[in-house]
Amino acid sequence: MLLRPAMAVHSLGMKFPIDVAFCDRELVVLRTIHLAPHRLTKPMFKARVVIEAEAGAFERWNLEPGDHLEVRLENGDHALPDE
């Protein structure tokens, strides 16, 4: 899930952990964390976009800070979230 604008998230009411990536406006990953259920993150003031995925996904994808993500539309075109 891509959330924008966002610089913090929560897992209140969730029954499972998630992976969270904080990204800048160009979708460069600034930080990744594993968020347990019923938790809040501190705001990351440089972040403009947050990506949430199932726990363990970032490890499988080898996602790390500094990686540049891209969003593609179903037709294959690139899309960058507006601010």
For each residue, the residues with C-beta under 8 A, 3 or more apart:
1: 51 52 53
2: 49 50 51 71 81
3: 6 9 49 50 51 52
4: 48 49 50 81 83
5: 48 49 83
6: 3 9 47 48 49 50
7: 22 43 44 45 46 47 48 50
8: 40 41 42 43 44 50
9: 3 6 20 35 40 41 50 52
10: 39 40 41
11: 14 17 18 35 36 37 38 39
12: 38 39 40
13: 38
14: 11 18 37 38
15: 37
16: 37 54 55
17: 11 34 35 36 37 55
18: 11 14 34 35 52 53 54 55
19: 32 33 34 35 52 53 54 55 56 57 58 59 63
20: 9 32 33 34 35 41 50 51 52
21: 29 31 32 50 51 53 58 63 69
22: 7 29 30 31 32 33 44 46 47 49 50
23: 26 27 28 29 30 47 48 49 50 51 69
24: 27 28 30 46 47 48 49
25: 48 49 81 83
26: 23 68 80
27: 23 24 49 68 69 70 71 80 81
28: 23 24 66 67 68 69
29: 21 22 23 32 63 64 65 66 67 68 69
30: 22 23 24 44 46 47 65
31: 21 22 44 47 65
32: 19 20 21 22 29 58 63 64 65
33: 19 20 22 41
34: 17 18 19 20 55
35: 9 11 17 18 19 20 39 41
36: 11 17 39
37: 11 14 15 16 17
38: 11 12 13 14
39: 10 11 12 35 36
40: 8 9 10 12
41: 8 9 10 20 33 35 44
42: 8
43: 7 8 47
44: 7 8 22 30 31 41 47
45: 7
46: 7 22 24 30
47: 6 7 22 23 24 30 31 43 44 50
48: 4 5 6 7 23 24 25 81 83
49: 2 3 4 5 6 22 23 24 25 27 81
50: 2 3 4 6 7 8 9 20 21 22 23 47
51: 1 2 3 20 21 23 69
52: 1 3 9 18 19 20
53: 1 18 19 21 57 58
54: 16 18 19 57
55: 16 17 18 19 34
56: 19 59 60
57: 19 53 54 60 61 63
58: 19 21 32 53 61 63
59: 19 56 62 63
60: 56 57
61: 57 58
62: 59
63: 19 21 29 32 57 58 59 67
64: 29 32 67
65: 29 30 31 32
66: 28 29
67: 28 29 63 64
68: 26 27 28 29
69: 21 23 27 28 29 51
70: 27 78 80
71: 2 27 78 79 80 81
72: 76 77 78 79
73: 76 77 78 79
74:
75:
76: 72 73
77: 72 73
78: 70 71 72 73
79: 71 72 73
80: 26 27 70 71
81: 2 4 25 27 48 49 71
82:
83: 4 5 25 48
